[in-house]
């Protein structure tokens, strides 16, 4: 509902500088229309130089986006665990 702030850009720069993977979770998306959501995702992607795949619209109230976010996080954690296991071999 709110555009990215300077502090968001600073945090993103810090994370990228330290090679920390980044995703953006847009919360409370149940408060805006689908059309506005599409605009918000595009605006955030453009403003913060993120790929649309890095942006997850989410609503705790309605559950919108929950499955996609949980799937992404589960896949990411499984991949990270596999990489760690491979390093130990």
SEMARTOR-389807 format. One record per residue (C-alpha): z negated, x negated, y negated; residue number from 1. Coordinates in steps of 0.1 Angstrom, whole numbers, plus 5000, padded with zeros to 4 digits. Example, Ala and Ser with C-alpha at 12.3 -4.5 7.8 and 13.67 -1.06 7.14 Angstrom:
BEGIN
(pt (4922, 4877, 5045), 1)
(pt (4929, 4863, 5011), 2)
END
This chain:
BEGIN
(pt (5000, 5000, 5000), 1)
(pt (4995, 4970, 4977), 2)
(pt (5020, 4943, 4971), 3)
(pt (5012, 4907, 4983), 4)
(pt (4988, 4890, 4959), 5)
(pt (4988, 4853, 4947), 6)
(pt (4959, 4847, 4971), 7)
(pt (4981, 4859, 5000), 8)
(pt (5008, 4834, 4991), 9)
(pt (4982, 4807, 4988), 10)
(pt (4967, 4814, 5022), 11)
(pt (5002, 4816, 5038), 12)
(pt (5010, 4782, 5023), 13)
(pt (4978, 4767, 5036), 14)
(pt (4984, 4781, 5071), 15)
(pt (5020, 4768, 5072), 16)
(pt (5009, 4734, 5059), 17)
(pt (4985, 4731, 5088), 18)
(pt (5011, 4744, 5113), 19)
(pt (4991, 4775, 5121), 20)
(pt (5013, 4804, 5133), 21)
(pt (5014, 4834, 5109), 22)
(pt (5017, 4871, 5114), 23)
(pt (5010, 4898, 5087), 24)
(pt (4993, 4930, 5096), 25)
(pt (5000, 4957, 5071), 26)
(pt (4970, 4981, 5074), 27)
(pt (4965, 5017, 5065), 28)
(pt (5002, 5025, 5069), 29)
(pt (4992, 5061, 5077), 30)
(pt (4987, 5065, 5039), 31)
(pt (5024, 5060, 5030), 32)
(pt (5057, 5076, 5040), 33)
(pt (5080, 5060, 5066), 34)
(pt (5105, 5053, 5038), 35)
(pt (5078, 5035, 5017), 36)
(pt (5067, 5016, 5049), 37)
(pt (5102, 5003, 5053), 38)
(pt (5102, 4992, 5017), 39)
(pt (5068, 4976, 5020), 40)
(pt (5078, 4956, 5051), 41)
(pt (5110, 4944, 5034), 42)
(pt (5091, 4935, 5002), 43)
(pt (5064, 4916, 5021), 44)
(pt (5090, 4898, 5042), 45)
(pt (5110, 4888, 5011), 46)
(pt (5080, 4879, 4989), 47)
(pt (5062, 4859, 5015), 48)
(pt (5093, 4845, 5032), 49)
(pt (5084, 4859, 5066), 50)
(pt (5107, 4872, 5093), 51)
(pt (5104, 4909, 5099), 52)
(pt (5092, 4901, 5135), 53)
(pt (5061, 4885, 5119), 54)
(pt (5051, 4917, 5102), 55)
(pt (5031, 4944, 5120), 56)
(pt (5025, 4978, 5103), 57)
(pt (4992, 4992, 5117), 58)
(pt (4970, 5022, 5113), 59)
(pt (4935, 5023, 5128), 60)
(pt (4933, 5060, 5120), 61)
(pt (4965, 5071, 5138), 62)
(pt (4970, 5042, 5162), 63)
(pt (5004, 5035, 5147), 64)
(pt (5015, 4999, 5156), 65)
(pt (4986, 4993, 5179), 66)
(pt (5006, 4987, 5210), 67)
(pt (5031, 4964, 5193), 68)
(pt (5003, 4943, 5178), 69)
(pt (4983, 4941, 5210), 70)
(pt (5014, 4932, 5230), 71)
(pt (5023, 4904, 5206), 72)
(pt (4988, 4890, 5206), 73)
(pt (4985, 4892, 5244), 74)
(pt (5018, 4874, 5248), 75)
(pt (5009, 4848, 5222), 76)
(pt (4975, 4841, 5239), 77)
(pt (4991, 4839, 5274), 78)
(pt (5017, 4814, 5261), 79)
(pt (4990, 4793, 5244), 80)
(pt (4970, 4793, 5276), 81)
(pt (5000, 4782, 5296), 82)
(pt (5007, 4754, 5272), 83)
(pt (4971, 4742, 5274), 84)
(pt (4972, 4743, 5312), 85)
(pt (5005, 4723, 5312), 86)
(pt (4989, 4697, 5289), 87)
(pt (4960, 4692, 5314), 88)
(pt (4984, 4684, 5343), 89)
END
